[in-house]
Amino acid sequence: MKKIQVNINSVLSTVPENEIHALEAGAAADALKTLKDGTGLGNDFLGWLDLPERTPMTHLDEIISVANDLRNSCDYVVSVGIGGSYLGAKAVIEALNDSFDAYKPAVAGSPKVLFAGQNIGEDYLEELQKFLADKRFGIIVISKSGTTTEPAIAFRLLKEQLEAQVGKAEACKRIVAITDAKRGALRQLATEEGYKTFVIDDNVGGRFSVLTPVGLLPIAVAGYDVKKLVKGALDMQKECERPSDTNICQLYAATRNALYRAGKKIEILVNYNPKLHYFGEWWKQLYGESEGKDKKGIFPAAVDFSTDLHSMGQWIQDGERTIFETVLSVEKTQHEKLIPSDEANLDGLNYIAGKHVDEVNKMAELGTRIAHVDGGVPNLRITIPELSEEYLGQLIYFFELSCGISGYILGVNPFNQPGVEDYKRNMFALLEKPGYEEATKAIQAKIG
């Protein structure tokens, strides 16, 4: 089977190849060894590192069995979670789904996966509940604690609605909780109500959790093969678990850090396939939350080309030269579509008549990469043979391992997120949450 590939040729006009390879063989190799030895910062959150290898087939069979129960009893399943408890599943489902699946009616035995708890949108929740009012639906609720504000609000509303529509006994059969093994509000509720549960391991952080039940259950409910997804991740784990001069995780981590040291502070993840939009959103969280610390870190952004070439394209081509791009290039499409000839040729497109639409897309990609490199924007290129469960599994693990290596090269703890807690403390103080009385007084004094 093919593997995803990384090409750095279009960055060498900015950073010399020998400099990248020195970083790859030195700091990147050391960082990978530190990860494998478990001796670095955040080493209590390395459960993702050998997760593909540790995941038994029986565990995947159980996930598939529970997914099938939901598929048989529901036309819609709402996955309730935020951050890593949402983006990984959303990324994979959107990459594999028909682009217009949301506009098609649900079919018995093949439910649609919806998402809630990723925002505090009152209109969003009201409209979701109205939509579900006459539907057969179930809930996957994902939270270690059960008290994270955004998903807790959504789950409270949806649980009440489901119980009202089908009765408490049936609702309990249609709710699956993915939570802590022993403690927390959601664990307590799941035990009391008898929900089916899966465990979020303490040593796997949310943004690294897509290959746990957090991501695998919603993906299986959507009808995709989670065994193939994990197999792809395992292939990448085996390919890149040891330092070598052919390790693409080392290469990517070293290259982006070399560019950062050369003044390229912003990395733009580019796709030319709209199905990868949410993959960019997942990648932004993975790298932003892992590396943005101690006043350091590459700022992760994402764009959809060629769409954003007609908006962001001008800035990327001619704006401040503090950026570089990592281009996701999908070699093979799922469908074939030829451009027809037109006798009148008023649009002037007959010169490409008979060509595949994707050939035009590939030339747009190549032309853009050349233009951006000529304009001072270095480009890395990651080639994906096709959008399938196995290749997405490879890509997920590739980015996760590269992120750990890159964070250690940068000199930060890639596995904590202290800054994320700041907004929560302020929000709780403003809402006058019990226990935050002093913080409430302090923040009210700030806002006058």
Phi, psi and omega in degrees: 000142177295163174236158172295151184234152178239129179238125183248011186304326185273014171250353190287345174283347179257317180234125181300145183300321181295329178291319178295313183292330175294319178292321179297314182282338181261270187297322181291317178296319178296320180295319178296319178296321178297319176299311183295324180282342182069036185250004184261181177299140178074023185290355174274004178235044182252018182296338179287339192298315178247021183302315179302321180288326184277348186280110182285153179299328180296326178293317177294323177298321179294317178300315180296321179297315178294321177300319180294325175300315178293322179297325182279335185255351187227149170262340177221138175235125181263118175269118186254114180182171180223157178063232180294342177278005183224312193291324181296311179297316180300318181298313183291315181298315181294326180292330184260340184290155163300137185299336183246025180301324183297337183266358181264145178293150177294145179246138180306132180084000180219072186290161174264141179265122175252168184229142176212165180086000179266003177205176175240045183276112181296317178296318180303312183291321178297315181292324175297314181294323175297318180298321184276357188302325181242025184247154170278112182225159175227176186225133164250115182252127188237114178191129176296317186266325188085002182241003175300126195305307187299305179291330180295320177297311182299317182293320179301315181293314184288323177298313179300317180294316182296317179297323179292325184280324187235358183090154187295320184297314180290324179300320180299329179285338184257008177246127175241129180253131174246110194205190180294153182294324190228331191233167177106160183296320181290321176298317179298315180296316181299321178293315181294321185269345179081028177292148167294138183227154166234156187258136167267114181297142180300332186265016176237113178287160186304317184287349176254017193258006186297333180267013171257179177305336178308314178263322187294322182294309176301323179295318178293322177299324179289352174100015183256157190275101182286338176294320178292323178299312180292324178299317178299318178296320179296320177301317180289323177301312181295323182293327191238015186282344180239145177299135176196167180277003175245010182280110186289337176291317174301316183297313180296313181298317181293318183295314182293326177287326175296320177294321178299316179293337179271009175098005177270098191266348184236127175253127179253118175276121187249133170237153175246017178229115185300342178293345183264010181305309183284343171295322175297323178294318177296316180299320180300317179294315183305311185276323180295315182284335182276324189250342185280078185214160175055034180060029179231171171120142175287133178279121182269127175233167180215144179223156176250111177260149009273359182311305186283354172293339179266010175223293180281346186302322180296314180297316182297320182287320191234002183277194182304137186272057178247017187240156164220163183241144169243114188262125173269117184242118181265120186290316190238129177275166179279335185230164176242134181217116180266146178277124184283161172273152179226126187301317182288327178052039181296330180274356176071022186262003182297340178293342176247008177301139181090349177274153173290144176304322182291334176295319176297318179299318180294324178289327173297319178297310182296315179298322180290318180298317179297315181298318183290319178296316176299331180272006176094020178247102179299147181232126163264152179231124176251118183262127179246122184305317176193166177273102178217168180302316185294317181287327174293323175299317176301313185294320178300309183292323177304311182290324179296309182294318177300324180295316177299316178298312184297319179298320179290324175300319181291335179092026177241169172275109184285357192243006173246176181207061185299327182291336181294334184283341186297314181294327181295317180299317179295317180298315180297320179296317180294328179274000179058048177293137178306136182096351182247024186301315180293320178295326178296315178299317183294317182285328176293328176293325179294321186267000173074000000 
